[in-house]
């Protein structure tokens, strides 16, 4: 059974919101001026942050991969909270918290648009060699993740971070 991507996006909309928040957060952290933000919409892309060119290649990298850190951490945190929430508020709250956790963690991967922006920053004349060495394979991984999403890699990652990792750690 094939489920169109936009339906998955609608079902996991909290992850889109957190993904865009992560970009916004890293823009603010790096002092990069934000021009426009859309946390969620019924369209493609489902959300976006338009910003000026960051002051450095490293700032560009941080802004681009910010969702990997933020969505993973918040997805894990919500996954860890699911069991205590369930004990306090019941089975529905437990499953609701797990849905939220998986939704957030599922949108951890940077988008291909993020990859294109990072790639452009890496090959600017003033980009440091170390940034190119570290960033080029990262862009390849982002594209591999995008290809993997066709095979539900992003959902598998979300379940792994939000459900399996807390169980593995013995915390759920």
PAMI-595339 format. One record per residue: residue number from 1; residue in three letters; x, y, z of N, C-alpha, C in turn. Coordinates in pm, whole numbers. Layout:
<nodes>
NODE pos code   n.c1   n.c2   n.c3  ca.c1  ca.c2  ca.c3   c.c1   c.c2   c.c3
NODE NUM  ALA      X      Y      Z      X      Y      Z      X      Y      Z
...
</nodes>
This chain:
<nodes>
NODE pos code   n.c1   n.c2   n.c3  ca.c1  ca.c2  ca.c3   c.c1   c.c2   c.c3
NODE   1  UNK     84   -118      0      0      0      0     89    124      0
NODE   2  UNK     63    212    -92    139    336   -101     53    450    -47
NODE   3  UNK    109    522     50     40    637    107    112    761     57
NODE   4  UNK     40    854     -7    106    975    -58    175   1052     55
NODE   5  UNK    289   1112     19    370   1185    117    296   1297    187
NODE   6  UNK    205   1365    115    135   1476    179     44   1427    291
NODE   7  UNK     -7   1306    281    -92   1252    389     -4   1224    512
NODE   8  UNK    112   1167    490    205   1144    601    243   1277    666
NODE   9  UNK    269   1377    584    304   1509    636    191   1565    722
NODE  10  UNK     67   1551    676    -47   1601    755    -60   1525    887
NODE  11  UNK    -37   1394    882    -50   1312   1003     62   1338   1104
NODE  12  UNK    174   1388   1053    290   1413   1141    325   1561   1145
NODE  13  UNK    224   1647   1132    247   1792   1124    328   1850   1240
NODE  14  UNK    317   1797   1364    401   1856   1469    551   1849   1437
NODE  15  UNK    590   1745   1366    731   1733   1328    773   1839   1229
NODE  16  UNK    684   1876   1138    712   1983   1042    732   2115   1117
NODE  17  UNK    642   2142   1211    649   2266   1290    782   2272   1365
NODE  18  UNK    820   2163   1430    946   2160   1506   1065   2172   1411
NODE  19  UNK   1058   2109   1294   1166   2117   1194   1192   2262   1156
NODE  20  UNK   1084   2335   1126   1100   2475   1086   1144   2560   1205
NODE  21  UNK   1093   2529   1324   1138   2599   1444   1288   2582   1463
NODE  22  UNK   1338   2462   1435   1482   2435   1450   1563   2525   1356
NODE  23  UNK   1518   2537   1231   1587   2629   1139   1584   2771   1194
NODE  24  UNK   1468   2815   1241   1454   2949   1298   1546   2968   1418
NODE  25  UNK   1549   2869   1506   1633   2874   1625   1780   2892   1588
NODE  26  UNK   1827   2813   1490   1968   2824   1453   1996   2952   1375
NODE  27  UNK   1898   3005   1305   1915   3138   1244   1938   3241   1354
NODE  28  UNK   1855   3236   1458   1869   3331   1568   2001   3309   1642
NODE  29  UNK   2039   3184   1662   2163   3152   1732   2285   3205   1657
NODE  30  UNK   2281   3200   1525   2395   3245   1443   2384   3391   1401
NODE  31  UNK   2278   3459   1443   2261   3599   1407   2221   3621   1262
NODE  32  UNK   2159   3521   1201   2117   3530   1062   1975   3586   1057
NODE  33  UNK   1956   3692    982   1826   3759    974   1725   3671    899
NODE  34  UNK   1608   3654    961   1500   3574    903   1405   3668    830
NODE  35  UNK   1370   3632    707   1283   3715    625   1137   3668    628
NODE  36  UNK   1118   3536    634    982   3483    632    983   3343    692
NODE  37  UNK    876   3312    767    863   3180    829    723   3127    803
NODE  38  UNK    715   3002    764    587   2931    754    609   2798    826
NODE  39  UNK    546   2784    943    567   2663   1022    493   2542    965
NODE  40  UNK    377   2564    904    304   2452    842    201   2507    746
NODE  41  UNK    187   2439    632     84   2472    535     50   2347    457
NODE  42  UNK    -63   2348    395   -105   2235    312    -51   2258    172
NODE  43  UNK     73   2227    152    139   2248     23    277   2188     28
NODE  44  UNK    352   2211    -79    487   2160    -87    582   2277   -113
NODE  45  UNK    672   2308    -23    699   2236    100    593   2265    207
NODE  46  UNK    587   2177    305    488   2191    411    523   2305    506
NODE  47  UNK    647   2348    508    691   2461    589    825   2509    537
NODE  48  UNK    864   2630    577    992   2684    531   1034   2802    617
NODE  49  UNK   1164   2831    613   1221   2950    673   1308   3014    566
NODE  50  UNK   1276   3137    531   1357   3213    435   1444   3308    516
NODE  51  UNK   1574   3302    492   1667   3386    567   1773   3443    475
NODE  52  UNK   1839   3547    524   1951   3603    450   2068   3505    453
NODE  53  UNK   2167   3532    370   2284   3445    369   2357   3455    503
NODE  54  UNK   2382   3342    565   2454   3344    694   2594   3403    678
NODE  55  UNK   2647   3454    788   2777   3519    786   2892   3424    757
NODE  56  UNK   2875   3295    789   2983   3200    767   2929   3068    713
NODE  57  UNK   3017   2990    657   2980   2856    609   2935   2770    725
NODE  58  UNK   3001   2783    841   2964   2704    959   2822   2738   1004
NODE  59  UNK   2787   2866   1000   2650   2906   1035   2550   2844    939
NODE  60  UNK   2586   2843    811   2499   2783    710   2478   2634    738
NODE  61  UNK   2585   2566    773   2576   2423    807   2486   2401    929
NODE  62  UNK   2504   2481   1032   2422   2467   1153   2273   2490   1124
NODE  63  UNK   2244   2592   1049   2105   2621   1015   2045   2505    936
NODE  64  UNK   2121   2452    841   2073   2344    756   2048   2213    829
NODE  65  UNK   2137   2179    923   2123   2051    992   2059   2065   1130
NODE  66  UNK   2020   2186   1165   1957   2209   1295   1843   2113   1329
NODE  67  UNK   1753   2084   1233   1644   1991   1265   1691   1852   1307
NODE  68  UNK   1804   1808   1258   1854   1677   1299   1876   1673   1450
NODE  69  UNK   1933   1781   1503   1957   1788   1647   1828   1812   1726
NODE  70  UNK   1753   1914   1686   1636   1956   1763   1525   1851   1757
NODE  71  UNK   1488   1806   1637   1381   1708   1625   1417   1576   1692
NODE  72  UNK   1543   1534   1677   1585   1409   1742   1575   1421   1893
NODE  73  UNK   1624   1532   1948   1623   1550   2094   1480   1562   2148
NODE  74  UNK   1396   1641   2080   1259   1657   2128   1177   1529   2108
NODE  75  UNK   1201   1458   1998   1134   1330   1976   1171   1229   2083
NODE  76  UNK   1301   1224   2115   1346   1135   2222   1285   1176   2356
NODE  77  UNK   1285   1306   2384   1228   1355   2509   1081   1321   2524
NODE  78  UNK   1005   1339   2416    862   1305   2420    845   1154   2434
NODE  79  UNK    931   1077   2367    925    931   2380    953    886   2523
NODE  80  UNK   1048    952   2587   1079    921   2727    964    961   2820
NODE  81  UNK    891   1065   2782    780   1114   2865    653   1031   2849
NODE  82  UNK    644    950   2743    519    878   2713    475    787   2827
NODE  83  UNK    566    709   2882    527    615   2989    478    688   3115
NODE  84  UNK    552    788   3164    500    860   3281    368    932   3253
NODE  85  UNK    354    989   3135    228   1055   3098    115    952   3097
NODE  86  UNK    142    835   3042     42    729   3039      1    683   3178
NODE  87  UNK     98    674   3268     65    635   3406    -22    739   3475
NODE  88  UNK      3    865   3446    -73    972   3509   -210    995   3445
NODE  89  UNK   -214    988   3311   -335   1030   3241   -405    919   3163
NODE  90  UNK   -350    800   3158   -417    690   3092   -359    653   2957
NODE  91  UNK   -417    547   2902   -369    488   2777   -375    584   2659
NODE  92  UNK   -483    662   2649   -496    759   2539   -385    862   2540
NODE  93  UNK   -352    911   2660   -243   1008   2672   -109    944   2637
NODE  94  UNK    -90    818   2673     32    747   2639     49    740   2487
NODE  95  UNK    -55    694   2418    -46    682   2272    -39    818   2203
NODE  96  UNK   -106    918   2260    -97   1053   2205     44   1109   2216
NODE  97  UNK    108   1083   2329    246   1129   2348    341   1054   2256
NODE  98  UNK    318    924   2237    402    848   2143    384    899   2000
NODE  99  UNK    260    930   1961    235    986   1827    313   1116   1811
NODE 100  UNK    306   1202   1913    377   1329   1908    528   1305   1896
NODE 101  UNK    580   1213   1975    723   1182   1973    768   1131   1836
NODE 102  UNK    694   1036   1781    730    981   1650    714   1087   1542
NODE 103  UNK    608   1167   1550    586   1274   1452    704   1370   1448
NODE 104  UNK    750   1409   1566    862   1504   1573    990   1440   1521
NODE 105  UNK   1021   1321   1569   1146   1255   1529   1148   1218   1380
NODE 106  UNK   1031   1190   1324   1023   1154   1182   1071   1268   1091
NODE 107  UNK   1057   1391   1136   1097   1506   1054   1235   1559   1093
NODE 108  UNK   1320   1472   1146   1455   1512   1185   1547   1537   1066
NODE 109  UNK   1528   1464    959   1620   1473    845   1608   1609    777
NODE 110  UNK   1722   1672    748   1717   1794    667   1659   1762    528
NODE 111  UNK   1598   1861    467   1535   1840    337   1638   1854    225
NODE 112  UNK   1597   1817    103   1686   1836    -12   1710   1985    -37
NODE 113  UNK   1613   2069     -2   1634   2214    -10   1745   2259     85
NODE 114  UNK   1745   2200    205   1854   2227    300   1987   2181    242
NODE 115  UNK   1987   2064    180   2110   2010    120   2162   2102     10
NODE 116  UNK   2071   2152    -75   2113   2243   -183   2174   2371   -125
NODE 117  UNK   2113   2424    -20   2164   2547     42   2302   2522    104
NODE 118  UNK   2318   2409    171   2448   2376    231   2552   2358    121
NODE 119  UNK   2516   2288     15   2609   2264    -96   2657   2395   -156
NODE 120  UNK   2563   2487   -176   2600   2618   -230   2698   2691   -138
NODE 121  UNK   2674   2683     -8   2762   2749     89   2901   2686     91
NODE 122  UNK   2905   2554     74   3034   2483     78   3126   2522    -37
NODE 123  UNK   3068   2560   -151   3150   2586   -269   3163   2734   -301
NODE 124  UNK   3130   2818   -203   3159   2960   -217   3311   2977   -203
NODE 125  UNK   3361   3080   -260   3506   3105   -261   3566   3111   -120
NODE 126  UNK   3490   3166    -23   3544   3186    111   3519   3069    207
NODE 127  UNK   3465   2959    157   3434   2844    244   3563   2777    291
NODE 128  UNK   3573   2751    422   3692   2682    474   3703   2538    422
NODE 129  UNK   3824   2493    405   3847   2357    356   3785   2253    449
NODE 130  UNK   3797   2272    581   3741   2177    675   3588   2168    662
NODE 131  UNK   3525   2280    638   3379   2280    617   3345   2200    492
NODE 132  UNK   3423   2212    388   3400   2135    265   3419   1986    289
NODE 133  UNK   3525   1953    364   3556   1812    390   3445   1747    472
NODE 134  UNK   3396   1818    573   3289   1764    659   3152   1778    596
NODE 135  UNK   3131   1886    523   2998   1915    470   2960   1836    346
NODE 136  UNK   3054   1808    259   3022   1738    134   2961   1600    160
NODE 137  UNK   3021   1517    246   2956   1388    274   2822   1405    344
NODE 138  UNK   2810   1510    424   2683   1537    493   2572   1563    391
NODE 139  UNK   2602   1639    288   2504   1664    182   2465   1532    114
NODE 140  UNK   2563   1446     91   2533   1314     35   2441   1233    124
NODE 141  UNK   2464   1239    254   2378   1168    349   2236   1225    350
NODE 142  UNK   2225   1357    337   2092   1419    332   2016   1367    210
NODE 143  UNK   2082   1363     95   2017   1311    -25   1983   1163    -11
NODE 144  UNK   2071   1087     53   2042    945     76   1921    930    167
NODE 145  UNK   1912   1016    268   1795   1014    356   1667   1048    282
NODE 146  UNK   1677   1144    189   1559   1180    109   1516   1063     22
NODE 147  UNK   1613    994    -37   1582    875   -117   1525    767    -27
NODE 148  UNK   1583    752     92   1536    652    188   1396    678    237
NODE 149  UNK   1351    804    232   1215    833    278   1111    765    189
NODE 150  UNK   1149    736     65   1060    660    -23   1035    521     35
NODE 151  UNK   1134    472    111   1125    340    174   1097    353    324
NODE 152  UNK   1042    467    365   1000    492    503   1116    502    601
NODE 153  UNK   1235    537    554   1349    552    642   1325    659    749
NODE 154  UNK   1261    769    710   1235    875    807   1140    829    917
NODE 155  UNK   1039    750    881    949    696    982   1021    594   1070
NODE 156  UNK   1104    511   1009   1182    413   1087   1273    486   1186
NODE 157  UNK   1334    594   1141   1419    674   1230   1335    731   1345
NODE 158  UNK   1218    785   1311   1130    841   1414   1090    739   1519
NODE 159  UNK   1052    620   1474   1016    512   1568   1139    470   1648
NODE 160  UNK   1253    463   1582   1375    424   1652   1412    522   1762
NODE 161  UNK   1405    651   1733   1441    754   1832   1336    763   1943
NODE 162  UNK   1208    765   1906   1101    794   2002   1051    672   2079
NODE 163  UNK   1063    554   2020   1007    434   2084   1117    336   2123
NODE 164  UNK   1200    299   2027   1298    193   2051   1413    238   2142
NODE 165  UNK   1466    357   2121   1578    403   2203   1540    414   2351
NODE 166  UNK   1424    474   2385   1387    473   2529   1373    333   2586
NODE 167  UNK   1322    239   2506   1311    100   2553   1448     39   2571
NODE 168  UNK   1537     64   2476   1672     10   2483   1745     62   2607
NODE 169  UNK   1721    189   2638   1783    250   2754   1715    209   2884
NODE 170  UNK   1603    135   2874   1529     90   2991   1453    202   3060
NODE 171  UNK   1416    305   2983   1351    421   3041   1204    436   3003
NODE 172  UNK   1149    335   2937   1006    345   2903    934    218   2943
</nodes>
